[in-house]
Amino acid sequence: MTQRPDDLLYSREHEWIRIEGEEATVGVTDFAQEELGDVVYVECASVGTALDFMDVLGTVESVKSVSDLFSPIAGEVVAVNDGLEANPELVNEDCYGAGWIIRLQLDADVDTSSLLDASAYAELTH
């Protein structure tokens, strides 16, 4: 069964976001990692990169395909998950924990109106 933690927000492109104060952590959802299959490589934007809503923040390569990841919110990259370089399978094993992709410093006028709560995301993925 697909996991959708209630404390996260979700994009229609299957990224999740956890907002904590002025920062946010972004990753791919359980639904997305299941659809991708075994993840073999993750590439993300560099620290210091400014991302607007829906900018490509990186790519995920799996045994099935290569997929772009999109920023569900505007901000500047302040951290990337360096652990994914050696262990990209963390996206499959713990997508909401150790498999996170980037952390953003949110723009002051951040807009979350396009993001979905867990129940709305569940409707999207059924």
N, C-alpha and C positions, 0 to 999 in steps of 0.2 A: 504494500500500500504506500502511495506517495505521501511523504511528509510535507507539511506546510505549517511551520511554527507560527503561532498566533502573534508573537512579539515582533514579527518582521513585516515589511511592506514588499510588494512584488511588482515587477514590470510585466507588461504584456509579451515581452520578448524573453521571459523566463529567467530574469535576474532577480535576486533578492537584495534587500537593503536593510541594514540595522542602523538606525540613527541614534547616536549617543552624544548629546550636546551639540557641538559644532562639527563633529566628525561623523562619518558614516562608513560602514564596512559593506562591501559589495561582493557577491558571489553568484554562482549559478544554482538554480533550484534543483531539488531532487527530481522533479519531472524532467528538467533539461538534461541532467546527467544520465538519467535512464535512457532518454532518447538518443543521446550521443553515443552511448556504449563506452567501452574502455578508453579513458582519456590517456593519451601518450605524451602530450606536450601542451603547455600553456604559455602564451606570450602576452605580456601586459604593457600598458603605457608606463613610461618612466616616472619616477618621483619628480615632481615639479611640473608635470604636464597639466594644463588646464583643460577640463572637459566640460562641454555643454551637454544638456539633455540630448540623449540619443547619439552622441559621438561614439565611435568605436573605441572601446577601452582596451581591447585585446582580442586574441583569438584562442580558441581551444581546438586542438587536433585530437581526434579519436581514431579508432580503428575503422570507423565508418566514414568520417568526413572532417572537414575543417569548417568551423563556424565562428563568425564574428560575435563578440560580446559588446553590448551597448550600455552606455552609462545611463542608469535610470534617473539620474539627478545631476545637477551641475556642481562642479567643485574642482579642487586641485588635488592631484594625487600626492599623498603624503607618505604612503607605504605600499609596497607590493609584497605579496606572499612569496618570499624567496624559497620557502620549502617546496614550492611546486616545481622548481627547476629540477631537483633530484627526485621528487616524488609526485609527479602529476596525478597519479592515481588517488591522491587525497581528495580530489574533486569528486570521485566516485564513492570513496569510503566515508567521507565526512564533509559533505558539501556545505553544511551550515556551521561547521566548526573549523577544523584544521585546513579545510579545502577552500577557505575564503580567497578572493582574488586580489582586490585592492582596498585601500582606505583613502577616503576623500576628506579634505577640509571643505566643508560646505560653503557655497556662496552665501552672502548675507541675505539675499532675497530669494532663497531656495524655494522652489515650487514643487510640492508633493502631490498636487491635485491629480496627476495622471497615474499615480501609484495605486495599487490594489491592496486591500487587507486580505487576510488568509481565506476568508469565505468567498470573496469575489474572485480571488485567484483560483480557488477550487472549482468554481463555476466555469472559468475559462479553460481549465485543463480536463474537463469531463467530456 
